[in-house]
Amino acid sequence: MNANTGFTAADYAALIRRYYDACNAADYKALVEDCFMPDAVHYFPPGLPDTPWRGAETIANMWVWFVQSLGSRWTVEKILVSHDSPEAVVEWTYWKKKDGTALRGDEWYRFDPRTGKIAEIRAYFAARADKNLKINELVGFDYAGRGYHLKNDG
């Protein structure tokens, strides 16, 4: 248990998985009520319009739109939780069903120490999205050998 917050690494990891499940289900209510602080912020790399997303309702609306409009789906590949601060990092794959591509990346999470909910996400993509590639990922990295998802199972 983190002495500063009262939440365990397992609590934070479970919340992250709940967040991804809610994204994949386009579950607005779960995203707003269960996952995020009302004033949460989601940051992205340059090049995406209308970022950062500010507020739990905006974040939820955007992920619901991505799932419903683009067939988006995410898989969690790895989660690491800090042993001494309310933070975690996640490695993910973003499956873009509509155009048959995928993008890999990481997100850093900062949790509210009082509630344990997500206060901030900072997304980092493996590479600038290249529309000529089916899967945007690190060149030369052995995804199969490390047990990563190689196709969209959803």
Contact map, one row per residue, 1 for C-alpha under 8 A:
1110011110000000000000000000000000000000000000000000000000000000000000000000000000000000000000000000000000000000000000000000000000000000000000000000000000
1111111110000000000000000000000000000000000000000000000000000000000000000000000000111100000000000000000000000000000000000000000000000000000000000000000000
1111110000000000000000000000000000000000000000000000000000000000000000000000000000010000000000000000000000000000000000000000000000000000000000000000000000
0111110000000000000000000000000000000000000000000000000000000000000000000000000000011000000000000000000000000000100000000000000000000000000000000000000000
0111111000000000000000000000000000000000000000000000000000000000000000000000000000000100000000000000000000000000110100000000000000000000000000000000000000
1111111100000000000000000000000000000000000000000000000000000000000000000000000000000000000000000000000000000000100000000000000000000000000000000000000000
1100111110110000000000000000000000000000000000000000000000000000000000000000000000000000000000000000000000000000100100000000000000000000000000000000000000
1100011111110000000000000000000000000000000000000000000000000000000000000000000000000000000000000000000000000000000000000000000000000000000000000000000000
1100001111111000000000000000000000000000000000000000000000000000000000000000000011100000000000000000000000000000000000000000000000000000000000000000000000
0000000111111100000000000000000000000000000000000000000000000000000000000000000000000000000000000000000000000000000000000000000000000000000000000000000000
0000001111111110000000000000000000000000000000000000000000000000000000000000000000000000000000000000000000000000000000000000000000000000000000000000000000
0000001111111111000000000000000000000000000000000000000000000000000000000000000010000001000000000000000000000000000100000000000000000000000000000000000000
0000000011111111100000000000000000000000000000000000000000000000000000000000001110000001000000000000000000000000000000000000000000000000000000000000000000
0000000001111111110000000000000000000000000000000000000000000000000000000000000000000000000000000000000000000000000000000000000000000000000000000000000000
0000000000111111111000000000000000100000000000000000000000000000000000000000000000000000000000000000000000000000000010000000000000000000000000000000000000
0000000000011111111100000000000000000000000000000000000000000000000000000000000000000000000000000000000000000000000000000000000000000000000000000000000000
0000000000001111111110000000000000000000000000000000000000000000000000000001000000000000000000000000000000000000000000000000000000000000000000000000000000
0000000000000111111111000000000000100000000000000000000000000000000000000000000000000000000000000000000000000000000000000000000000000000000000000000000000
0000000000000011111111100000011000100000000000000000000000000000000000000000000000000000000000000000000000000000000000000000000000000000000000000000000000
0000000000000001111111110000000000000000000000000000000000000000000000000111000000000000000000000000000000000000000000000000000000000000000000000000000000
0000000000000000111111111000000000000000000000000000000000000000000000000000000000000000000000000000000000000000000000000000000000000000000000000000000000
0000000000000000011111111111011000000000000000000000000000000000000000000000000000000000000000000000000000000000000000000000000000000000000000000000000000
0000000000000000001111111110001000000000000000000000000000010011001000001100000000000000000000000000000000000000000000000000000000000000000000000000000000
0000000000000000000111111110000000000000000000000000000000000000001000011100000000000000000000000000000000000000000000000000000000000000000000000000000000
0000000000000000000011111110000000000000000000000000000000000000001000000000000000000000000000000000000000000000000000000000000000000000000000000000000000
0000000000000000000001111111000000000000000000000000000000000011101100000000000000000000000000000000000000000000000000000000000000000000000000000000000000
0000000000000000000001111111111000000000000000000000000000010001000000000000000000000000000000000000000000000000000000000000000000000000000000000000000000
0000000000000000000001000111111100000000000000000000000010011001000000000000000000000000000000000000000000000000000000000000000000000000000000000000000000
0000000000000000000000000011111111000000000000000000000000000000000000000000000000000000000000000000000000000000000000000000000000000000000000000000000000
0000000000000000001001000011111111100000000000000000000000000000000000000000000000000000000000000000000000000000000000000000000000000000000000000000000000
0000000000000000001001100011111111110000000000000000000100010000000000000000000000000000000000000000000000000000000000000000000000000000000000000000000000
0000000000000000000000000001111111111100000000000000000110010000000000000000000000000000000000000000000000000000000000000000000000000000000000000000000000
0000000000000000000000000000111111110000000000000000000000000000000000000000000000000000000000000000000000000000000000000000000000000000000000000000000000
0000000000000000000000000000111111110000000000000000000000000000000000000000000000000000000000000000000000000000000010000000000000000000000000000000000000
0000000000000010011000000000011111111000000000000000000000000000000000000000000000000000000000000000000000000000000011000000000000000000000000000000000000
0000000000000000000000000000001111111111000000000000000100000000000000000000000000000000000000000000000000000000000011100000000000000000000000000000000000
0000000000000000000000000000000100111111000000000000001100000000000000000000000000000000000000000000000000000001000011100000000000000000000000000000000000
0000000000000000000000000000000100011111000000000000001110000000000000000000000000000000000000000000000000000000000000000000000000000000000000000000000000
0000000000000000000000000000000000011111100000000000011100000000000000000000000000000000000000000000000000000000000000100000000000000000000000000000000000
0000000000000000000000000000000000011111110000000000011100000000000000000000000000000000000000000000000000000000000001110000000000000000000000000000000000
0000000000000000000000000000000000000011111000000001111100100000000000000000000000000000000000000000000000000000000000111000000000000000000000000000000000
0000000000000000000000000000000000000001111100000011110000100000000000000000000000000000000000000000000000000000000000011110000000000000000000000000000000
0000000000000000000000000000000000000000111110000011100000000000000000000000000000000000000000000000000000000000000000011110000000000000000000000000000000
0000000000000000000000000000000000000000011111010011000000000000000000000000000000000000000000000000000000000000000000000111000000000000000000000000000000
0000000000000000000000000000000000000000001111110000000000000000000000000000000000000000000000000000000000000000000000000011100000000000000000000000000000
0000000000000000000000000000000000000000000111110000000000000000000000000000000000000000000000000000000000000000000000000000000000000000000000000000000000
0000000000000000000000000000000000000000000011111000000000000000000000000000000000000000000000000000000000000000000000000000000000000000000000000000000000
0000000000000000000000000000000000000000000111111110000000000000000000000000000000000000000000000000000000000000000000000000000000000000000000000000000000
0000000000000000000000000000000000000000000000111110000000000000000000000000000000000000000000000000000000000000000000000000000000000000000000000000000000
0000000000000000000000000000000000000000000000011111100000000000000000000000000000000000000000000000000000000000000000000000000000000000000000000000000000
0000000000000000000000000000000000000000011100011111100000000000000000000000000000000000000000000000000000000000000000000000000000000000000000000000000000
0000000000000000000000000000000000000000111100000111110000000000000000000000000000000000000000000000000000000000000000000000000000000000000000000000000000
0000000000000000000000000000000000000000111000000111111001100000000000000000000000000000000000000000000000000000000000000000000000000000000000000000000000
0000000000000000000000000000000000000011110000000001111101100000000000000000000000000000000000000000000000000000000000000000000000000000000000000000000000
0000000000000000000000000000000000001111100000000000111111100000000000000000000000000000000000000000000000000000000000000000000000000000000000000000000000
0000000000000000000000000000001100011111100000000000011111110000000000000000000000000000000000000000000000000000000000000000000000000000000000000000000000
0000000000000000000000000001000100000100000000000000001111111000000000000000000000000000000000000000000000000000000000000000000000000000000000000000000000
0000000000000000000000000000000000000000000000000000111111111100000000000000000000000000000000000000000000000000000000000000000000000000000000000000000000
0000000000000000000000000000000000000000110000000000111111111110000000000000000000000000000000000000000000000000000000000000000000000000000000000000000000
0000000000000000000000100011001100000000000000000000000111111111000000000000000000000000000000000000000000000000000000000000000000000000000000000000000000
0000000000000000000000000001000000000000000000000000000011111111100000000000000000000000000000000000000000000000000000000000000000000000000000000000000000
0000000000000000000000000000000000000000000000000000000001111111110000000000000000000000000000000000000000000000000000000000000000000000000000000000000000
0000000000000000000000100100000000000000000000000000000000111111111000000000000000000000000000000000000000000000000000000000000000000000000000000000000000
0000000000000000000000100111000000000000000000000000000000011111111100000000000000000000000000000000000000000000000000000000000000000000000000000000000000
0000000000000000000000000100000000000000000000000000000000001111111111000000000000000000000000000000000000000000000000000000000000000000000000000000000000
0000000000000000000000000000000000000000000000000000000000000111111111110000000000000000000000000000000000000000000000000000000000000000000000000000000000
0000000000000000000000111100000000000000000000000000000000000011111111111000000000000000000000000000000000000000000000000000000000000000000000000000000000
0000000000000000000000000100000000000000000000000000000000000001111111110000000000000000000000000000000000000000000000000000000000000000000000000000000000
0000000000000000000000000000000000000000000000000000000000000000111111100000000000000000000000000000000000000000000000000000000000000000000000000000000000
0000000000000000000000000000000000000000000000000000000000000000111111110000000000000000000000011100000000000000000000000000000000000000000000000000000000
0000000000000000000000000000000000000000000000000000000000000000011111111000000000000000000000011100000000000000000000000000000000000000000000000000000000
0000000000000000000000010000000000000000000000000000000000000000011101111100000000000000000001111100000000000000000000000000000000000000000000000000000000
0000000000000000000000110000000000000000000000000000000000000000001000111110000000000000000001111000000000000000000000000000000000000000000000000000000101
0000000000000000000100110000000000000000000000000000000000000000000000011111000000000000000111100000000000000000000000000000000000000000000000000000000000
0000000000000000000100000000000000000000000000000000000000000000000000001111100000000000000111100000000000000000000000000000000000000000000000000000100000
0000000000000000100100000000000000000000000000000000000000000000000000000111111000000000011110000000000000000000000000000000000000000000000000000000000000
0000000000000000000000000000000000000000000000000000000000000000000000000011111000000000011110000000000000000000000000000000000000000000000000000001100000
0000000000000000000000000000000000000000000000000000000000000000000000000001111100000000011100000000000000000000000000000000000000000000000000000000000000
0000000000001000000000000000000000000000000000000000000000000000000000000001111110000001111000000000000000000000000000000000000000000000000000000000000000
0000000000001000000000000000000000000000000000000000000000000000000000000000011111000001110000000000000000000000000000000000000000000000000000000000000000
0000000010011000000000000000000000000000000000000000000000000000000000000000001111100011100000000000000000000000000000000000000000000000000000000000000000
0000000010000000000000000000000000000000000000000000000000000000000000000000000111111111000000000000000000000000000000000000000000000000000000000000000000
0100000010000000000000000000000000000000000000000000000000000000000000000000000011111000000000000000000000000000000000000000000000000000000000000000000000
0111000000000000000000000000000000000000000000000000000000000000000000000000000001111100000000000000000000000000000000000000000000000000000000000000000000
0101000000000000000000000000000000000000000000000000000000000000000000000000000001111110000000000000000000000000000000000000000000000000000000000000000000
0100100000000000000000000000000000000000000000000000000000000000000000000000000001011111000000000000000000000111100100000000000000000000000000000000000000
0000000000000000000000000000000000000000000000000000000000000000000000000000000011001111100000000000000000011110000000000000000000000000000000000000000000
0000000000011000000000000000000000000000000000000000000000000000000000000000001111000111110000000000000000011100000000000000000000000000000000000000000000
0000000000000000000000000000000000000000000000000000000000000000000000000000001110000011111000000000000001111000000000000000000000000000000000000000000000
0000000000000000000000000000000000000000000000000000000000000000000000000001111100000001111100000000000001111000000000000000000000000000000000000000000000
0000000000000000000000000000000000000000000000000000000000000000000000000001111000000000111110000000000111100000000000000000000000000000000000000000000000
0000000000000000000000000000000000000000000000000000000000000000000000000111110000000000011111000000000111100000000000000000000000000000000000000000000000
0000000000000000000000000000000000000000000000000000000000000000000000000111100000000000001111100000011110000000000000000000000000000000000000000000100000
0000000000000000000000000000000000000000000000000000000000000000000000011110000000000000000111110000011100000000000000000000000000000000000000000000000000
0000000000000000000000000000000000000000000000000000000000000000000000011110000000000000000011111001111000000000000000000000000000000000000000000000000100
0000000000000000000000000000000000000000000000000000000000000000000001111000000000000000000001111111111000000000000000000000000000000000000000000000000000
0000000000000000000000000000000000000000000000000000000000000000000001111000000000000000000000111111100000000000000000000000000000000000000000000000000100
0000000000000000000000000000000000000000000000000000000000000000000001110000000000000000000000011111000000000000000000000000000000000000000000000000000000
0000000000000000000000000000000000000000000000000000000000000000000000000000000000000000000000011111100000000000000000000000000000000000000000000000000000
0000000000000000000000000000000000000000000000000000000000000000000000000000000000000000000000111111110000000000000000000000000000000100000000000000000000
0000000000000000000000000000000000000000000000000000000000000000000000000000000000000000000000111011111000000000000000000000000000001111000000000000000000
0000000000000000000000000000000000000000000000000000000000000000000000000000000000000000000011110001111100000000000000000000000000000111000000000000000000
0000000000000000000000000000000000000000000000000000000000000000000000000000000000000000000011110000111110000000000000000000110010000011100000000000000000
0000000000000000000000000000000000000000000000000000000000000000000000000000000000000000001111000000011111000000000000000000111000000011110000000000000000
0000000000000000000000000000000000000000000000000000000000000000000000000000000000000000001110000000001111100000000000000011111000000000100000000000000000
0000000000000000000000000000000000000000000000000000000000000000000000000000000000000000111100000000000111110000000000000011110000000000000000000000000000
0000000000000000000000000000000000000000000000000000000000000000000000000000000000000000111100000000000011111000000000001111000000000000000000000000000000
0000000000000000000000000000000000000000000000000000000000000000000000000000000000000011110000000000000001111100000000011110000000000000000000000000000000
0000000000000000000000000000000000000000000000000000000000000000000000000000000000000011110000000000000000111110000001111100000000000000000000000000000000
0000000000000000000000000000000000000000000000000000000000000000000000000000000000000111000000000000000000011111000001111000000000000000000000000000000000
0000000000000000000000000000000000000000000000000000000000000000000000000000000000000110000000000000000000001111100111110000000000000000000000000000000000
0000000000000000000000000000000000001000000000000000000000000000000000000000000000000100000000000000000000000111111111100000000000000000000000000000000000
0001111000000000000000000000000000000000000000000000000000000000000000000000000000000100000000000000000000000011111110000000000000000000000000000000000000
0000100000000000000000000000000000000000000000000000000000000000000000000000000000000000000000000000000000000001111100000000000000000000000000000000000000
0000000000000000000000000000000000000000000000000000000000000000000000000000000000000000000000000000000000000001111110000000000000000000000000000000000000
0000101000010000000000000000000000000000000000000000000000000000000000000000000000000100000000000000000000000011111111000000000000000000000000000000000000
0000000000000010000000000000000001111000000000000000000000000000000000000000000000000000000000000000000000000011101111100000000000000000000000000000000000
0000000000000000000000000000000000111001000000000000000000000000000000000000000000000000000000000000000000001111000111111000000000000000000000000000000000
0000000000000000000000000000000000011011100000000000000000000000000000000000000000000000000000000000000000001111000011111000000000000000000000000000000000
0000000000000000000000000000000000000001111000000000000000000000000000000000000000000000000000000000000000011110000001111100000000000000000000000000000000
0000000000000000000000000000000000000000111000000000000000000000000000000000000000000000000000000000000000111100000001111110000000000000000000000000000000
0000000000000000000000000000000000000000011100000000000000000000000000000000000000000000000000000000000000111000000000011111000000000000000000000000000000
0000000000000000000000000000000000000000011110000000000000000000000000000000000000000000000000000000000011110000000000001111100000000000000000000000000000
0000000000000000000000000000000000000000000110000000000000000000000000000000000000000000000000000000000011100000000000000111110000000000000000000000000000
0000000000000000000000000000000000000000000010000000000000000000000000000000000000000000000000000000001111000000000000000011111100000000000000000000000000
0000000000000000000000000000000000000000000000000000000000000000000000000000000000000000000000000000001111000000000000000001111100000001110000000000000000
0000000000000000000000000000000000000000000000000000000000000000000000000000000000000000000000000000000110000000000000000000111110000001110000000000000000
0000000000000000000000000000000000000000000000000000000000000000000000000000000000000000000000000000000000000000000000000000111111000001000000000000000000
0000000000000000000000000000000000000000000000000000000000000000000000000000000000000000000000000000001000000000000000000000001111100001000000000000000000
0000000000000000000000000000000000000000000000000000000000000000000000000000000000000000000000000000000000000000000000000000000111111001000000000000000000
0000000000000000000000000000000000000000000000000000000000000000000000000000000000000000000000000000000000000000000000000000000011111100000000000000000000
0000000000000000000000000000000000000000000000000000000000000000000000000000000000000000000000000000000000000000000000000000000001111100000000000000000000
0000000000000000000000000000000000000000000000000000000000000000000000000000000000000000000000000000100000000000000000000000000001111111000000000000000000
0000000000000000000000000000000000000000000000000000000000000000000000000000000000000000000000000001110000000000000000000000000000111111000000000000000000
0000000000000000000000000000000000000000000000000000000000000000000000000000000000000000000000000000111100000000000000000000000000001111100000000000000000
0000000000000000000000000000000000000000000000000000000000000000000000000000000000000000000000000000111100000000000000000000011111001111110000000000000000
0000000000000000000000000000000000000000000000000000000000000000000000000000000000000000000000000000001110000000000000000000011000000011111000000000000000
0000000000000000000000000000000000000000000000000000000000000000000000000000000000000000000000000000000100000000000000000000011000000001111110000000000000
0000000000000000000000000000000000000000000000000000000000000000000000000000000000000000000000000000000000000000000000000000000000000000111110000000000000
0000000000000000000000000000000000000000000000000000000000000000000000000000000000000000000000000000000000000000000000000000000000000000011111000000000000
0000000000000000000000000000000000000000000000000000000000000000000000000000000000000000000000000000000000000000000000000000000000000000011111100000000000
0000000000000000000000000000000000000000000000000000000000000000000000000000000000000000000000000000000000000000000000000000000000000000000111111100000000
0000000000000000000000000000000000000000000000000000000000000000000000000000000000000000000000000000000000000000000000000000000000000000000011111111110000
0000000000000000000000000000000000000000000000000000000000000000000000000000000000000000000000000000000000000000000000000000000000000000000001111111110000
0000000000000000000000000000000000000000000000000000000000000000000000000000000000000000000000000000000000000000000000000000000000000000000001111111000000
0000000000000000000000000000000000000000000000000000000000000000000000000000000000000000000000000000000000000000000000000000000000000000000001111111000000
0000000000000000000000000000000000000000000000000000000000000000000000000000000000000000000000000000000000000000000000000000000000000000000000111111100000
0000000000000000000000000000000000000000000000000000000000000000000000000000100000000000000000000000000000000000000000000000000000000000000000111111110000
0000000000000000000000000000000000000000000000000000000000000000000000000010100000000000000010000000000000000000000000000000000000000000000000110011111100
0000000000000000000000000000000000000000000000000000000000000000000000000000000000000000000000000000000000000000000000000000000000000000000000110001111100
0000000000000000000000000000000000000000000000000000000000000000000000000000000000000000000000000000000000000000000000000000000000000000000000000000111110
0000000000000000000000000000000000000000000000000000000000000000000000001000000000000000000000101000000000000000000000000000000000000000000000000000111111
0000000000000000000000000000000000000000000000000000000000000000000000000000000000000000000000000000000000000000000000000000000000000000000000000000001111
0000000000000000000000000000000000000000000000000000000000000000000000001000000000000000000000000000000000000000000000000000000000000000000000000000000111
